[in-house]
Amino acid sequence: MEPRRVVGVAGDAAGDLKASSAASVAISRVDACFRDALGQAHQVSWLEAAQDVVIEDCPVVRSFPVRYGRRVAPGWWWSSTSARLVAYGSGAMRTQVMLLDRDPTVVALACRPVELVWREDSKFVGHAPQLMARLQDGSGLLLDCAGRSGSSARLAERARVVAAAAGAVGWSYRLAGPPEPVLVANVRWLAGYRHPRYAAGPWMPALVEAFSSPRPAVEAVRELGDPIAVWPAVFHALWSGVLRVRLDEPLHERAVVARQEAAAA
């Protein structure tokens, strides 16, 4: 659907959000700002945007600044979910993009495609969640990354409004803290094999059958052929969910791997 042109932000009837309380903003008074494929800015009610706009296809509504001296600068992540690049603005964002890219319930990813705007006392407030994911059931997920020290009071207050706005349209909102380091390290390794070129191809049935019963990965790899050719296919199958392994423990060659059905049994 072609997004509508800019309309005015809802006026004085919007509810107040007190800094010291969780007083809610009227969700019908929350607007959504986004850009179309040509870069044209639009602003409509959030209720309308969530229903009628393919938000995951919108470009970044507000870019991330480059701050010299930072270890991780804004960059791009190639998403195996949507086969296109997704922007990120920090290392924490990159980690969350990576985890969402492997989530089987996610069908599309976008970086800051929408900014929510509402009236707070006598001024307008805007917040652009850092990530948006479209889920299999058609709903959406809005996500912000909290640092290791937790979220700021400002972000926490705005998160309450965004969470309420998301819930009003059947979406969800997550303020994500740093995940466990072991999980991140394991998924980062598997992500190096997320591209379809690493798939087993015609011998995928043999790969899956080799793990019909849970067993150490190296044993099946040796049976299947040249380890240099087989290991990438195993890692790709683990990334894509065809095979399963515990990711809360360090990966190694004797980690117990099983096909999806066997792991779920």
C-alpha positions in Angstrom: 0.0 0.0 0.0 1.2 3.5 -0.8 1.7 5.4 2.5 -0.4 8.5 2.9 1.0 11.9 2.9 1.9 13.8 6.0 -0.9 14.8 8.3 -0.9 16.7 11.5 0.0 15.3 14.8 -2.8 14.8 17.2 -3.4 17.8 19.4 -4.1 18.8 23.0 -6.4 15.9 23.7 -3.4 13.5 24.1 -2.8 12.3 27.6 0.1 13.5 29.7 3.1 11.3 30.6 4.6 12.4 34.0 8.3 11.8 34.4 7.7 10.5 37.9 4.7 8.2 37.1 3.5 5.7 34.5 0.6 7.8 33.4 -0.3 6.7 29.9 -0.7 8.6 26.7 -3.9 8.0 24.8 -2.8 5.5 22.1 -5.2 6.9 19.6 -3.1 10.1 19.9 0.2 8.5 19.0 1.4 9.1 15.5 3.9 7.2 13.4 6.5 8.9 11.3 8.2 7.0 8.5 9.7 7.4 5.0 8.6 5.7 1.8 11.0 4.1 -0.7 11.6 7.5 -2.4 12.5 9.1 1.0 9.3 11.0 1.3 8.3 11.7 4.9 4.9 10.7 6.2 3.0 11.0 9.4 -0.2 9.2 10.2 -1.8 7.7 13.3 0.0 4.8 14.8 -3.1 2.7 14.6 -3.4 3.3 10.9 0.3 2.8 10.2 0.5 -0.5 12.0 -2.5 -1.8 10.0 -1.8 -0.4 6.5 1.9 0.3 6.1 4.5 -2.3 5.4 6.8 -0.8 8.0 9.6 -3.3 7.6 10.1 -2.1 4.0 10.6 1.5 5.1 14.1 3.0 5.2 15.8 4.3 8.4 13.7 7.2 9.7 16.6 8.6 11.6 20.2 7.6 11.0 22.8 6.8 13.6 25.6 9.3 14.2 29.2 8.2 13.7 31.2 9.0 16.9 34.9 8.8 16.4 36.8 6.7 18.9 34.0 4.2 19.4 35.0 0.6 18.9 31.9 -0.3 16.9 30.6 2.2 14.4 27.2 2.0 12.5 27.3 -0.7 9.9 25.2 -3.3 7.9 24.2 -6.9 8.6 23.3 -9.2 5.8 20.1 -10.9 6.9 19.5 -14.5 6.0 15.9 -14.0 6.9 15.1 -11.4 4.3 18.3 -11.7 2.1 19.0 -8.0 2.3 21.1 -5.6 4.4 19.9 -4.4 7.8 21.5 -1.3 9.4 22.7 -1.2 13.0 24.1 1.7 15.0 26.1 -0.1 17.8 27.6 -3.4 18.8 24.5 -4.1 21.0 22.2 -3.5 18.1 24.3 -5.8 15.9 24.0 -8.6 18.4 20.2 -8.2 18.6 19.9 -8.1 14.8 22.0 -11.3 14.7 19.7 -13.0 17.3 16.6 -11.9 15.5 18.0 -13.1 12.2 18.2 -16.6 13.6 14.7 -16.5 15.2 12.4 -18.8 13.3 9.3 -16.7 14.2 10.9 -13.6 12.4 10.2 -13.2 8.7 11.6 -9.7 8.1 13.9 -7.2 9.9 14.3 -3.4 9.7 16.4 -0.8 11.5 14.5 2.2 12.9 11.9 2.2 10.2 9.3 4.2 12.3 9.3 6.9 14.9 6.3 7.2 17.4 5.3 10.7 18.3 3.0 11.8 21.1 2.2 14.8 23.3 3.8 14.9 26.7 2.5 17.8 28.8 3.1 20.9 26.6 5.5 19.4 24.1 5.8 16.6 21.5 8.0 13.6 22.2 9.3 11.2 19.6 11.0 7.8 20.0 12.3 5.6 17.2 12.7 2.0 18.4 16.1 0.7 17.2 14.8 -2.4 15.5 11.5 -3.8 14.1 10.8 -7.4 13.2 7.8 -8.8 11.3 6.7 -12.1 12.9 5.1 -15.1 11.2 1.7 -14.4 12.6 1.7 -11.0 10.9 2.3 -9.0 14.1 5.4 -6.9 14.7 8.0 -6.5 17.4 9.6 -3.2 18.3 13.0 -3.5 20.1 15.4 -1.2 21.9 18.8 -2.2 23.3 19.6 -1.4 27.0 23.2 -1.1 27.9 25.0 -3.3 30.5 24.2 -0.7 33.2 20.5 -0.9 32.2 18.2 1.6 30.5 18.2 5.3 31.3 15.2 6.8 33.1 14.3 8.6 29.9 14.3 5.5 27.8 12.4 3.6 30.5 9.6 6.2 30.5 9.4 6.2 26.7 9.5 2.4 26.6 6.2 2.4 28.6 4.4 4.4 26.0 5.9 2.4 23.1 5.0 -0.9 24.8 1.4 0.3 25.3 1.2 1.5 21.7 2.6 -1.8 20.4 0.1 -3.8 22.6 -2.8 -1.7 21.3 -2.3 -3.0 17.7 -1.4 -6.6 18.7 2.4 -6.0 18.5 5.0 -6.4 21.2 7.9 -4.3 22.5 11.1 -5.5 24.1 13.8 -3.5 25.9 16.6 -6.0 25.5 19.5 -6.2 27.9 22.8 -7.8 26.9 22.4 -11.6 26.3 24.6 -14.2 27.8 28.2 -14.1 26.4 28.3 -17.8 25.6 25.1 -17.6 23.6 26.4 -14.6 21.7 29.7 -16.3 20.9 28.0 -19.4 19.7 25.4 -17.7 17.5 28.1 -15.3 16.1 30.1 -18.4 15.0 27.1 -20.0 13.4 26.2 -16.7 11.7 29.4 -16.9 9.7 27.7 -19.8 7.9 24.3 -18.3 7.5 24.5 -17.7 3.8 22.7 -20.4 1.6 26.0 -21.2 -0.2 26.9 -23.3 2.9 23.8 -25.4 2.7 24.3 -29.2 2.1 22.4 -29.2 -1.2 21.6 -32.6 -2.6 23.1 -34.4 0.3 21.0 -32.6 3.0 18.9 -35.7 3.6 22.1 -37.7 4.4 23.2 -34.9 6.8 19.9 -34.8 8.6 19.8 -38.6 8.8 23.3 -38.7 10.3 21.8 -36.9 13.3 18.6 -38.8 13.5 19.7 -39.7 17.1 21.6 -37.1 19.2 25.4 -37.7 18.9 28.7 -35.8 19.0 29.0 -33.7 15.9 32.5 -34.8 15.0 31.3 -38.5 14.7 28.7 -37.7 12.1 31.0 -35.3 10.2 33.6 -38.1 9.8 31.0 -40.4 8.4 29.7 -37.9 5.9 33.0 -37.2 4.1 35.7 -34.5 4.0 35.4 -32.5 7.2 36.4 -29.3 5.3 33.3 -29.7 3.2 31.0 -31.1 5.9 31.5 -28.8 8.8 30.2 -25.6 7.0 27.1 -27.5 6.1 26.6 -28.6 9.7 27.1 -25.1 11.0 24.6 -23.8 8.4 22.0 -26.4 9.4 22.5 -25.4 13.1 22.0 -21.7 12.1 18.9 -22.4 10.1 17.4 -24.7 12.8 17.5 -27.9 10.7 19.8 -29.3 13.4 19.8 -28.4 17.1 22.5 -28.0 19.7 22.7 -26.4 23.1 23.8 -22.8 22.7 24.1 -22.0 26.4 27.3 -24.1 26.5 30.5 -23.5 24.5 30.4 -25.1 21.0 33.1 -27.7 20.3 33.5 -30.7 18.0 32.0 -33.1 20.5 28.9 -31.0 21.2 25.8 -33.2 21.0 23.8 -32.4 17.9 20.4 -33.7 16.8 18.0 -33.0 14.0 15.1 -30.7 14.9 12.5 -33.4 15.5 14.8 -35.5 17.6 15.8 -32.5 19.7 12.2 -31.5 20.3 11.2 -35.1 21.3 
